[in-house]
């Protein structure tokens, strides 16, 4: 044996001795800092409760056990990768208030004074907690951070990006409600590839999630509002991967990605959409109308084209236009197939 090899062998033996003497209990919950003689607590990484996750997915599909899942529907629950630990869905139901602070016509966030709006949100979340006690409710401030316009604007993209102080206000409201923020994007004639990096400083925050609106994605040159726009699976997969990269880079819990939808053509090639462990995808039926019309649209564009999770939007005003006699009740929503785990109010 050479001199170099003998030295290496002695070094390895010494290292093993130190390990055995000081660290042989790999399940210890305390360790000693190498910089100070202070006991520090070891906190294990969180783990996903897969049994609870699976049971909740079956419940959303109105299937009470594994054996009757197939008989309920062959589509739901969706087979997708398990999310990383600390995932919000399906362990909590998100109840979101939607709008823009500059506009009284785009939703409740701008229509009502702040304190009144927060009181309404608290009442609505309490209503959902009572309707489904098995699913905790998480309030959300869903703020339209990029708003489609009918004029080109300075950069010709037919959008208006909200200033930071408005997004910061949304963050503050969410903090007051102990909830989350969902930033909503209407890309107009811009693209997700261009707009997402502009919001990255917010999207990398733990409490901030994302919604994208195909209705205002003008791929074929039309002005927003003149026709209903569209996103393809390729657009949605790009967005999911963008968010997943943020989750990996900044060690975040899974992000939620909401896609609005009320026609089939708003989302094309849905079978190619790929849920990821870092991103939970919600297809949100956001068409307005009577109870019967909303239930019909839901069963036409959400139920038969499963992606991962389902949501529904309620309009405080448009859903009451004749022949409607009222909003869908919590009970009626809980009867939908699948049950929405995300409920948005405009």
N, C-alpha and C positions, 0 to 999 in steps of 0.2 A: 504494500500500500504506500502510495506517495505521501509526502509531507502534507500537501494541499488536501488530499482526501482525508487524512487523519484529523486535520483541523476541522474540516466540514463535519465529520462524524461527531466530534466532541461538541460542536456548536448545536447540532441537531439534538443530541442527547440532553444538553442543558435546557434547550427550549422545551422539550417534552417534560422534563422534571418540573420546570416552572409551571407549565400548564396543569400537570397532575396535582401539584401542590395548591395552586390558587384557583383553578377554573374548572375542575373536573365535574362540578355539578352544573350541567348545562341547563337545568331547569330552575336555577336560582332566580329569585325575583329582586335581588339586590346585588350590586357590585361596588367595588371600591374605585374611585376615580384615581387615575394615575397622577393627577395634578394636585389632589388634596385628599386628605384622609377623611372623606365624607361619604357615607353610604348614599347611593343613588338608586332610585327605583327604576326597574326595567319595565317599560310599558310595551306589551306585545302588540303587533300590528293587528288591526281589526280584521275579522273574517266575515264573509258573507254567510248568512244563515240560509243555505240552499233549500232546506226543507220548508222553511217559512216562505221563501221566495216562490217555490213551486206551488205551494198550497194557495198563495194569494193569486197567482196566475190562473189556477183552476177556478178559483172563486169568481174572478173577473169574467171567465168564460161560462159561468153558471154550472160548473162541474164541481161536485163536492168531493170526488175521489178520483184517483188515477184511472180506475176501471170504467168510469162513465164519461171520461173526457172525450173519447172518440165518438161516443153516441150523441154527445151534445153538438159537436161540430168537428169536422176534420180540419178546420182552419185555425181555431183558437183552442188553447193558448198557442202562441207562435213559438216555434223552435228557434232559439237564438242563443248566442253565447251568454253565459252568466256574466252579470256586471261585476265590476270591482266592488270591494267592500265600501260601505258608506253610500251606496246608491239610494236615491230618494224613492224611486219607483220599484215595485208596487207597494212599498211599505207605508207610504203616505199618499194622500190625494192632494193634488195641487189645486187650489182655488185662486184664480188669477183675476185681478181687475186690470182692464186694458184701456189704453188711450194715449193721448199726448197732452201735455200741460198747456200748450198754446191753443188748443182747439176744444170747444165745447161740443163739437159734433162728431168727434172721432172716438168717444168713449167716456167712461165714468171718471177717468183720471183727470180730465180737463173740464168735465161738465160741472162738477160739484166742488165747493170749497174743501180744502184739505181735511179738516177735522170731520166734516160730514161724510166725505168719501171713506175715511178710515173707519168711522163708525159703521157705515154700511158694509164694508169689507169684514169687520169683526162679526157683525150680525150674520152675514152670509156664511162665513166659516163655521160659526156656531150651529147654523142650520144643517150644514153638511156633517158636522161631528155628531149631531143627534140622529141624522138619517142613517148613518153607517158608523156606529160606534167602534167597529172592528178596525177601521182605517183612520188613523190620525190625519188631521188636516194641516196642510202647510200653505199659508197665504203667499201670494206672489203679486208683485207690482210689474205688470207687463207693459213696458214703455216703448212706444214706437220711436226708435232712435234714428231711423232713416225713413223719410216720408216721401212717397211718390207724388209728383206734381204733374200738372197738365201743360207746363211750360218747360222749356229746355234748361233754363238756368245758366249760370256762368260756364259750367263745364259740359253742357249739352247732355247731361245724363237724366234729366227729368226727375230729380230728387232734391230733397232738402235735408241735410244732415244736422242733427240737433247739437247745440253747443254743450260743452262739458258740464256747465253748471246745471243744465236740465237733467242730464243723466245722473249727476251727483245728487240731485233732489230725489230721483227715483231710488237711489241707494239709501238715502236717509229715511225715506218712507218705509222701505223694506226693513230697515233696522228697527224702526219703531214697532213694526208688526211681528218682529222675530221671524221674518220670512225671507224670500229670495227675490231677485230681480230677473226678469226675462226681457232681454233686449230684442225688439221686433224690427226686422229689416224688410223694407219694400224697395227692391233694387232699381225699379224703373228700367232705364236703358243702360244702367251700369251692370256690374257682375258681382257675384259673391266673391270671386277671386280678388276683386279690387276693394270691396267694401269691408270684408272681415278684418284685414290687417289694420284698418283705421280704428277698429274698436277693440284691438287686442289688449290694450292696457286695462280694459274692463272685463273682457272675456276670460282673462287669466285670474280673475278674482274668484274665490271659492263660491261665493253666493250668487254669481252672475251666470245666467244661462241664455239660450238663444232661440228665437223663432224666426222663420223665413216664410214669406208670403208669395206663393206662385201667382196669385191674382195680379200682382203688379210687377211681374218679371216679363218685360217686353222684348222677347227674343227676336221678334220679326219686324221690329221697327215701328210698331204702333205706339201711340201716346197712351200713358197710363189712364185707365178708366174707359178707354174707347172699346177695348176688348178684354176678355179674361186671359191673363197670362198663363205661363206654365214653367214648371221645373221638371227636369228629367232625373232619373235615378243617379245619373252621373253628377249632377249638381248637388244632390243630397249626400252622396257618398263623399264628394270633395269636402263639403261642409263638416260632415261627421269626422273625417280624418283630420281636418284642421283643428277641430275641438279636441280630438283624441291626442294630438301632438301637444297641445297645451296641458292636458291632463298629465301626460307622461313627463313633460319638461318641468312642470311646477308641482308635481306630486299632489294633484287635486283629486277630490272625489269625482265620480262620473258626472259629466255634463248632461243636461237635458236639451234635446233639439226638437222643437215643435214645428210641424209643417202644416200650414192652413190648407184646407181643401173643401170644396163643395161641388166639384164636378170631376169626372174621371180624367178629362184631358188636362187638368191642372197638375197632375202628377203622372208622368209616363214611365213605363217599364218598372213598375213597383216591385216586381219579383227580383230585380237586380239590386235593390237597396240593401245595404249590409250593416245591420246593427253591430256595434263594437262593445267590448267590455268597458270602454271608457265613455261611451255615449249612449244614452237612452233616447230612442226615437218615438215621438208621439205624432200620430196623424190626427189632426184636429178638424172635425166637421164644423165649419164656421158659416154655413149658409143660414139665412134668416127666413122666418115665415111662421105659419101656424104649427101647432104641435104635430099634426098629421104630416105636414110637409117636411118638418125637421126629422121626424122619425123615418120617413121614406127616404130622404137624402142620406141619412146615416146608414140605413140598411143597403143603400145602393152603392155608396162610394167608400165606406169604412169597413163594414162587415165582410164583404166578399174579397177585399184586397188587403189582407193583413200584412203589417210590417213588424210591429213590436207592441206598442201600446196605443190606446185610443183616447181621444178627447172630444169635447163638444163645447161650442160657444153659445151662450144665451145673450140675446139683445134685449135690453130693458125696454126699448121703444119699438124697433122694427118687428120683433116677434109678437107684438100686440096689435099689429095692423090687421083689419078684417081680412079673412073670416076668423082669425085667431080669437080665442076666448081667454088666453092667458099663457104665461110661460110654461115650459115643461117643468113639472115638479121634480123634486129630488127622487121621489118614488118612481116616476116615469123614466128618469134618466138611469136609475139603478136597474130598471128592467131591460135596458138596451143590451144588444148583443154585439160586441162585448161591452161590459160595463166601463164607461169612461173613468180613467184614473186622473184625468186632467179636465177641469171645468173652468171655462173662461167667461167673464161677463163684460159686455161692452155697453 
